[in-house]
Amino acid sequence: MKFFLPLLYSLSLVHGQGCPAGQPKNPATLVQVEQDWLQAVERHDQAALACILADEFEEANFDGSVMDRTAMLATAAKPSTVHFELSGLHAHLHGDAAYVRGTGGTRSDDGKFHAKNRFTDIFVYRDGRWQCVAGHESHFPEER
């Protein structure tokens, strides 16, 4: 059952049935939300991404800029030949708040690796689902 609910959540987003409700409060669900976020960006699915990002969402990028929810949704709508990869995802729950830390990277269609970063996303549980309120990215130095 613990694997069925994240799958059901993913399917509801794919079919555009609105935002999920009744998400479990566990690390596996938060890790799945991160994967759903990545898939929403790659599919340019602004509706799915809007369910994940809280209205007050802000992300501090590695270059020092801050991106709000509107900008993140606009970025997700743009075509791209870059594919995102996540690894080392660890979710930590604290009641109705949680954070997920992991490593992200981008790879182009030709398989070339372009960037690697460490990120932390902060979530709150409201309206029966996990919503990301803030994120931070730290860029890894270029490999030589």
C-alpha positions as CSV (number, residue, x, y, z in Angstrom):
1,M,0.0,0.0,0.0
2,K,2.8,2.4,0.8
3,F,4.0,2.2,-2.9
4,F,0.5,2.4,-4.3
5,L,-0.4,5.9,-3.0
6,P,2.6,7.7,-4.7
7,L,1.7,5.9,-7.9
8,L,-1.9,7.0,-7.6
9,Y,-0.7,10.6,-7.0
10,S,1.5,10.5,-10.1
11,L,-1.4,9.1,-12.3
12,S,-3.8,11.8,-11.1
13,L,-1.3,14.5,-12.2
14,V,-0.8,12.8,-15.6
15,H,-4.5,12.8,-16.3
16,G,-4.9,16.4,-15.1
17,Q,-7.4,15.7,-12.4
18,G,-6.3,18.5,-10.2
19,C,-4.0,18.5,-7.2
20,P,-3.7,15.4,-5.1
21,A,-5.2,15.2,-1.6
22,G,-4.5,12.8,1.2
23,Q,-0.8,12.3,0.5
24,P,0.9,10.3,3.2
25,K,3.3,12.1,5.6
26,N,6.3,9.9,5.0
27,P,9.8,10.2,3.4
28,A,8.9,8.0,0.4
29,T,6.1,10.4,-0.6
30,L,8.4,13.4,-0.5
31,V,11.0,11.6,-2.6
32,Q,8.2,10.8,-5.1
33,V,7.1,14.5,-5.1
34,E,10.6,15.4,-6.1
35,Q,10.5,12.9,-8.9
36,D,7.1,14.2,-10.0
37,W,8.5,17.7,-10.0
38,L,11.3,16.6,-12.4
39,Q,8.8,14.8,-14.7
40,A,6.5,17.9,-14.7
41,V,9.4,20.1,-15.8
42,E,10.5,17.7,-18.5
43,R,6.9,17.3,-19.8
44,H,6.3,21.1,-19.5
45,D,3.3,20.3,-17.3
46,Q,2.6,23.6,-15.5
47,A,-0.5,22.2,-13.9
48,A,1.3,19.4,-12.2
49,L,4.1,21.7,-11.1
50,A,1.6,24.2,-9.8
51,C,0.3,21.5,-7.4
52,I,3.8,21.0,-6.0
53,L,4.8,24.7,-5.6
54,A,3.2,26.7,-2.9
55,D,1.9,30.2,-3.8
56,E,4.8,31.7,-1.7
57,F,7.5,29.5,-3.3
58,E,10.9,31.0,-3.8
59,E,14.2,29.3,-4.8
60,A,17.6,30.7,-4.3
61,N,19.8,29.7,-7.2
62,F,23.5,29.0,-7.2
63,D,24.1,32.3,-9.1
64,G,22.5,34.3,-6.3
65,S,19.2,35.0,-8.0
66,V,15.8,34.2,-6.5
67,M,13.1,32.6,-8.6
68,D,9.4,32.8,-7.5
69,R,6.6,30.4,-8.3
70,T,5.5,32.4,-11.4
71,A,9.0,32.4,-12.9
72,M,9.5,28.7,-12.1
73,L,6.2,27.8,-13.9
74,A,7.2,30.0,-16.9
75,T,10.6,28.2,-17.1
76,A,8.9,24.8,-17.0
77,A,6.8,25.9,-20.0
78,K,9.8,26.5,-22.2
79,P,11.1,23.7,-24.6
80,S,14.4,22.3,-23.6
81,T,16.8,19.6,-24.8
82,V,18.2,19.1,-21.3
83,H,17.2,16.1,-19.2
84,F,17.3,16.3,-15.4
85,E,18.6,13.6,-13.1
86,L,18.2,13.3,-9.3
87,S,20.2,11.2,-6.9
88,G,20.9,10.9,-3.2
89,L,17.4,12.1,-2.2
90,H,16.9,12.1,1.6
91,A,13.6,13.4,3.1
92,H,13.4,14.5,6.7
93,L,10.0,15.1,8.3
94,H,9.2,17.4,11.2
95,G,5.4,17.3,11.7
96,D,3.8,19.3,8.9
97,A,7.1,20.5,7.7
98,A,9.9,18.6,5.9
99,Y,12.9,19.1,3.7
100,V,14.4,17.0,1.0
101,R,18.1,17.2,0.1
102,G,19.7,15.6,-2.9
103,T,21.9,16.1,-5.9
104,G,20.6,17.2,-9.3
105,G,22.2,17.3,-12.7
106,T,21.5,18.1,-16.3
107,R,22.4,16.1,-19.4
108,S,21.7,17.1,-23.0
109,D,20.2,14.8,-25.7
110,D,23.8,13.9,-26.8
111,G,24.5,12.5,-23.4
112,K,26.9,15.3,-22.3
113,F,26.7,16.1,-18.6
114,H,26.4,19.9,-18.1
115,A,25.8,20.8,-14.5
116,K,25.6,19.3,-11.0
117,N,24.2,20.9,-7.9
118,R,23.2,20.1,-4.4
119,F,19.7,21.2,-3.4
120,T,17.4,21.5,-0.4
121,D,13.7,21.9,-0.9
122,I,11.5,22.8,2.1
123,F,7.9,21.5,2.2
124,V,4.8,22.1,4.2
125,Y,1.8,19.8,4.4
126,R,-1.4,21.7,3.6
127,D,-4.6,20.9,1.8
128,G,-3.8,17.2,2.1
129,R,-0.5,17.4,0.1
130,W,3.1,18.4,0.3
131,Q,3.8,21.8,-1.1
132,C,7.3,23.2,-1.6
133,V,7.7,26.7,-0.1
134,A,11.4,27.2,-0.6
135,G,14.4,25.8,-2.3
136,H,18.1,26.4,-2.5
137,E,20.7,25.2,-5.0
138,S,24.5,25.1,-4.6
139,H,26.5,24.5,-7.8
140,F,29.3,22.0,-7.8
141,P,32.6,23.4,-9.1
142,E,33.4,22.5,-12.7
143,E,35.4,19.3,-13.1
144,R,38.7,19.6,-14.8
